[in-house]
Amino acid sequence: MRTLIVQEFITLDGVMQAPGGAEEDSSGGFRHGGWAAPYFAENDAVLAAVMRAWMQPMDILLGRKTFEIWAPYWPAHDALWPGINKVAKYVLSRTLAHSDWQNTVFLQQLEDVRKIKAGRGGAIKVHGSAQLVQALLAHDLADELQLMIFPLLLGQCSSSGLCLERSCCDSQRRSFCALCPRRRRGNGPFGLKRC
């Protein structure tokens, strides 16, 4: 049986988007496109290690909207993600049936995902695809969620950056995080430097 891993870039209020530009996805009047890009501007060893692991070539499962963003982009930019054009790209869509992007397989229903999971092969990763992820979770098809949670709230009228003040995990692996507005400076509790 194959493992289905959901990998998401997500804000504290649940906005999911890749670190693309402002025009990446403006559907529904979304005006904060590109919010993740500044977090990738600095050279950070932990981020680099996580991204190397996340971008290992393996089959992917996408919803229609994410696929429509990716299909014109990745074939011409495979140097940024070696192997992306060679892996199988499963796309759950009732409206799409053909793509020139190599190794694309269109699926019609969640039962098709269940059949692929039951087959042989390595893990399958889901990127973006918010509606698909909700359906996978509702039908117990996702095996793991790997979330890169950004200390940011995006609202209808404004956005607010937050910094992680401190965090810990308990014996049940629940995470407890204290966040503070980015504008605060100085030393915080436990001698931690505020951002």
C-alpha positions in Angstrom: 0.0 0.0 0.0 1.2 3.5 -0.9 1.4 6.3 1.6 -0.4 9.6 0.8 1.4 12.6 2.3 -0.1 16.1 2.2 2.5 18.9 2.2 1.2 22.4 2.6 2.5 26.0 3.1 -0.2 27.5 5.3 -0.8 30.6 7.4 -2.2 30.5 10.9 -5.7 31.3 9.5 -5.6 28.5 7.0 -4.5 30.2 3.8 -2.6 27.7 1.6 -0.4 28.9 -1.2 3.0 28.2 -2.7 5.8 30.7 -2.6 4.9 32.1 -6.0 4.2 35.6 -7.1 1.3 37.9 -6.5 -0.5 36.7 -9.6 -0.2 33.0 -8.7 -3.9 32.5 -7.6 -6.2 35.5 -7.3 -9.4 33.4 -7.5 -12.2 34.6 -5.3 -10.7 38.1 -5.2 -7.7 37.0 -3.1 -5.4 40.0 -2.9 -2.5 38.6 -0.9 -0.8 36.4 -3.5 3.0 36.1 -3.0 2.7 36.2 0.8 5.0 33.2 1.2 7.8 34.4 -1.0 9.6 36.7 1.5 9.9 33.8 3.9 12.1 32.0 1.3 14.3 35.0 0.6 16.8 34.3 3.4 19.3 31.5 3.4 18.1 29.3 6.3 19.7 25.9 6.8 16.6 24.3 8.4 14.3 25.6 5.6 16.8 24.3 3.0 16.8 20.8 4.5 13.0 20.7 4.7 12.7 21.9 1.1 15.2 19.3 -0.1 13.1 16.6 1.6 9.8 18.0 0.3 11.1 18.2 -3.3 12.4 14.6 -3.5 11.0 13.2 -6.8 8.0 11.1 -6.1 4.5 10.8 -7.6 2.2 13.6 -6.9 -1.6 14.0 -6.6 -3.1 17.4 -7.5 -6.6 18.9 -7.7 -7.6 20.7 -10.9 -6.9 24.3 -9.8 -3.4 23.5 -8.6 -2.7 21.4 -11.7 -3.8 24.3 -13.9 -1.3 26.6 -12.2 1.5 23.9 -12.3 1.1 22.5 -15.8 2.2 25.6 -17.7 5.0 26.4 -15.2 6.9 23.2 -14.2 7.7 21.8 -17.7 9.8 24.9 -18.4 11.3 25.2 -14.9 12.4 21.6 -14.0 15.9 22.8 -13.0 14.2 24.3 -9.9 12.7 20.9 -9.0 14.7 18.1 -10.6 12.5 15.1 -11.4 9.2 16.9 -11.3 8.5 16.2 -15.0 9.4 12.5 -14.7 7.2 11.5 -11.9 3.5 10.5 -12.3 1.1 13.4 -11.8 -2.3 12.2 -10.8 -5.0 14.8 -11.2 -8.4 14.5 -9.7 -10.8 16.4 -12.1 -14.2 15.9 -13.5 -13.5 18.5 -16.3 -9.9 17.8 -17.5 -9.0 14.7 -19.4 -5.8 15.6 -21.4 -2.5 17.4 -20.8 0.8 17.8 -22.7 2.7 17.6 -19.4 4.3 14.2 -19.5 3.2 11.4 -17.1 -0.1 13.1 -16.3 -2.9 10.7 -15.4 -6.5 12.1 -14.8 -8.7 10.6 -12.2 -12.4 11.0 -12.1 -13.3 10.2 -8.5 -11.9 9.5 -5.0 -12.2 5.8 -5.6 -9.5 6.1 -8.2 -7.2 7.6 -5.6 -8.0 4.7 -3.3 -7.1 2.2 -6.0 -3.8 3.9 -6.7 -3.0 4.0 -2.9 -3.7 0.2 -2.8 -1.2 -0.5 -5.5 2.6 -0.8 -5.5 5.0 2.0 -5.4 6.4 4.7 -3.2 4.7 7.5 -1.4 2.5 10.0 -3.2 2.6 13.6 -2.2 -0.2 16.2 -2.4 0.7 19.9 -2.8 -1.8 22.7 -2.6 -5.2 21.4 -3.8 -7.2 22.6 -0.8 -10.5 21.1 -1.9 -8.9 17.8 -2.7 -7.1 17.7 0.7 -10.5 18.3 2.4 -12.0 15.4 0.5 -9.0 13.1 1.2 -9.2 13.8 4.9 -13.0 13.3 5.0 -12.6 9.9 3.3 -9.6 8.8 5.4 -7.2 8.7 2.4 -4.5 11.0 3.7 -1.8 9.2 5.8 0.2 12.2 6.9 0.1 16.0 6.9 3.4 17.9 6.7 2.7 21.5 7.3 5.0 24.5 7.0 3.0 26.9 9.2 3.8 30.6 8.6 3.4 33.1 11.5 1.0 35.2 9.5 -2.7 36.1 9.5 -4.2 37.1 6.2 -7.6 38.8 6.5 -10.1 40.6 4.3 -8.6 44.0 4.9 -5.1 43.6 6.2 -2.3 41.2 7.0 -0.5 40.8 10.2 2.9 39.2 10.7 3.6 37.2 13.9 6.8 35.8 15.4 7.2 32.6 17.3 8.0 33.5 20.8 8.4 30.0 22.2 7.0 26.5 21.7 7.0 23.1 23.1 5.3 19.7 22.6 3.7 17.6 25.3 3.7 13.8 25.6 0.7 13.5 23.2 2.7 15.5 20.6 0.5 18.5 20.8 2.3 21.7 19.9 1.9 24.8 22.1 3.1 28.0 20.5 3.3 31.6 21.8 3.3 34.1 19.0 3.7 37.9 19.2 3.2 40.7 16.8 6.2 41.3 14.6 6.4 45.0 15.7 7.5 44.0 19.3 11.2 44.2 20.1 13.4 43.3 23.0 13.8 40.2 25.1 10.8 38.1 25.9 10.2 35.4 28.5 13.0 32.9 29.1 15.5 35.3 27.7 14.3 34.7 24.1 14.9 37.5 21.7 11.8 38.9 20.2 11.8 39.3 16.4 
